[in-house]
Amino acid sequence: MQCVVTGGNVKVLGKAVHSLSRIGDELYVEPQEEGLALRSVNSSRSAYASFLFAPLFFSRYSIPRGLNFRCKLAIKSVQTVFRSLATLEKTVEKCHIGLDEQKDRLTFTLHCKHGLLKTHNLSYQDSESLEAVFDKDSCANVFRAQPRVLVDTVVHFPTSLEEVTLTLSDERMWVRNHVEDEAERSKAVLTELCLAADEFDHFDIKLHNSITFCLKEFRGLLLFAESTGLPVTMYLDEPGSPVVLSVTDSVLEGNFVLATLSDDHYLRQSNRGADAEQTRPPDDFMNDDMDAYLIAMDSSVAPGPSTADPPAPSLAAFRKPPAPNYRTRTYSEEEEDGEEDPERPPDKKFRSLFFGSVLPPSPRRSSQPFTTQEVLASDSEEDEAEAD
């Protein structure tokens, strides 16, 4: 086997290796007549990625007729070959990939400027063919976007985030972070972005649903797509069916297949929330007069969010209004203010942070004045002397 990569294609090959490192710890290499296939899969078999480089990608590509060779290598060892991607295109003129079956070595030779040669002899192990079975054409939802659009979207999520949820409609797509436990939603920071259909090169949605998948592997494909400038096409179907991310060119094709959460997961999550609601002890405090315990609040709530209780997890998107920035004021401070501040927003319904209920503004605040209790201070020594 003889493969020679020249010019800017060396950097493209290195980017593909780095993208596959986001998936698994092993790199599967399989030379074929259709081209050189590089694949990887994670340990849980929930994510799979492959790149197929056509013979035209190489300046020279030749394999013995009838060659049936498959091997796997530690992907970190291959990353060392293409360690510095920023300077790879400037310093490396061509990369030669050869196979030494007698020594069980896969050789990467970098021909650098000024006649410098860097040779990496990597040991490999024989392996079976690794290939995922999927049908992109059968997916109901297909959309294509430039990599910059998707990169600018996921940059708002922390790198520690594991999963994101896509919610699709005819004209929009919502992207938000996925929270596993409903009880943790009140503590977690929820981020949601909305993309209109005109931001995509192609937007064909036939099935309205929500799909949850891993973000780490998605970033791996965007890493490659952004460097090459190739648009990303996403194929989605029902929850539980894999989502396929694809980049295609005349000389290469990349496919990332990611597992998604099924409907059973959402159903179990909904049942856990219902069971917790049933086992919650009754709150006697709710039977008391709530007006006596409420304090006035100034809120800077953005217009539009709903104040209704959030629904149970389902296929529909979770909508959580932004948390208002409350500033507490006592009734005595309001009476000292005298006239009503014209810039102050009108009274609104707000969500009790302690009981999770929606409470209307108290009518007694506007109809009955708040009575303050007079506080008497003890006489000072000077006052007692004057009295004598």
MOJOVEN-V265876 format. One record per residue. SS is DSSP state (@ for helix, = for strand, . for the rest). PHI is phi in whole degrees, -180 to 180 (* if undefined). Layout:
BEGIN
ss:phi
SS:PHI
SS:PHI
END
This chain:
BEGIN
ss:phi
.:*
=:-132
=:-130
=:-125
=:-113
=:-127
.:61
.:-68
@:-68
@:-64
@:-66
@:-62
@:-63
@:-65
@:-63
@:-64
@:-64
@:-67
@:-67
@:-67
.:-68
.:-75
.:-97
.:-141
.:-97
=:-126
=:-111
=:-98
=:-116
=:-144
=:-75
=:-131
.:-68
.:-77
=:144
=:-93
=:-104
=:-118
=:-138
=:-157
=:-145
.:-82
.:-67
.:-89
.:60
.:-103
=:-145
=:-140
=:-143
=:-149
=:-127
=:-121
=:-99
.:-68
@:-57
@:-70
@:-68
.:-98
.:-74
=:-149
=:-141
=:-144
.:-132
.:-61
.:-65
.:78
.:-67
.:-122
.:-121
.:-140
=:-149
=:-134
=:-131
=:-68
@:-69
@:-67
@:-68
@:-74
@:-63
@:-65
@:-66
.:-110
.:-68
.:-101
@:-72
@:-66
@:-101
@:-64
@:-69
@:-84
@:-103
=:-100
=:-89
=:-158
=:-126
=:-110
=:-113
=:-131
=:-121
=:-116
.:-72
.:-68
.:-100
.:53
=:-129
=:-109
=:-103
=:-114
=:-117
=:-100
=:-94
=:-95
@:-68
@:64
@:74
.:-83
=:-117
=:-123
=:-114
=:-121
=:-99
=:-108
=:-77
.:-136
=:-126
=:-67
.:-147
.:-81
.:-69
.:-110
.:-155
.:-85
.:-104
.:-153
.:-127
@:-69
@:-69
@:-87
.:-74
.:-78
=:-113
=:-138
=:-146
=:-129
=:-143
.:-69
@:-60
@:-64
@:-64
@:-74
@:-65
@:-67
@:-81
@:-77
.:-68
.:-79
.:-101
.:-67
.:-68
.:-79
.:-68
.:-91
=:-134
=:-128
=:-122
=:-103
=:-118
=:-114
.:-136
.:-66
.:-120
=:-144
=:-136
=:-106
=:-122
=:-144
=:-75
.:-95
.:-109
.:-67
.:-102
@:-63
@:-68
@:-88
.:-65
.:-72
.:-101
.:-82
.:-87
.:-98
.:-121
=:-139
=:-124
=:-120
=:-116
=:-82
@:-65
@:-74
@:-83
.:-105
.:-73
=:-147
=:-142
=:-125
.:-116
.:-112
.:-132
.:-88
.:-161
=:-123
=:-123
=:-116
=:-147
=:-77
@:-86
@:-60
@:-68
@:-65
@:-63
@:-61
@:-69
@:-64
@:-59
@:-75
@:-65
@:-68
@:-72
@:-95
.:75
.:-85
.:-67
=:-105
=:-110
=:-114
=:-118
=:-130
.:-139
.:-70
.:-59
.:100
.:-85
.:-67
=:-100
=:-113
=:-109
=:-135
=:-127
=:-137
.:-139
.:-70
.:-120
=:-154
=:-146
=:-125
=:-133
=:-116
=:-113
=:-120
.:-73
.:-125
.:-73
.:-90
@:-63
@:-62
@:-65
@:-65
@:-67
@:-65
@:-65
@:-69
@:-66
@:-63
@:-68
@:-69
@:-65
@:-65
@:-70
@:-73
@:-83
.:-69
.:-67
.:-64
.:-100
@:-68
@:-66
@:-69
@:-82
.:-79
.:-76
@:-69
@:-63
@:-75
.:-110
.:-83
.:-118
=:-71
=:-134
=:-93
.:-123
.:-114
.:-77
.:-66
.:-65
.:113
.:-67
.:-82
.:-100
.:-74
.:-62
.:-64
.:-71
.:-68
.:-58
.:-151
.:-72
.:-71
.:-73
.:-78
.:-114
.:-123
.:-67
.:-64
.:-68
.:-70
.:-96
.:-85
=:-128
=:-79
=:-135
.:-84
@:-64
@:-66
@:-67
@:-69
@:-69
@:-69
@:-66
.:76
.:-71
.:-75
.:-72
.:-67
.:-83
.:-74
.:-66
.:-66
.:-61
.:-128
.:-71
=:-139
=:-92
.:-68
.:-72
.:-102
.:-118
.:71
.:-107
=:-101
=:-120
.:-76
.:-63
.:-72
.:-70
@:-73
@:-66
@:-88
@:-99
.:-121
.:-71
.:-87
.:-88
.:-101
.:-90
.:-73
.:-112
.:-103
.:-96
.:-71
.:-66
.:-80
@:-66
@:-65
@:-64
@:-67
@:-67
@:-64
@:-66
.:-71
END
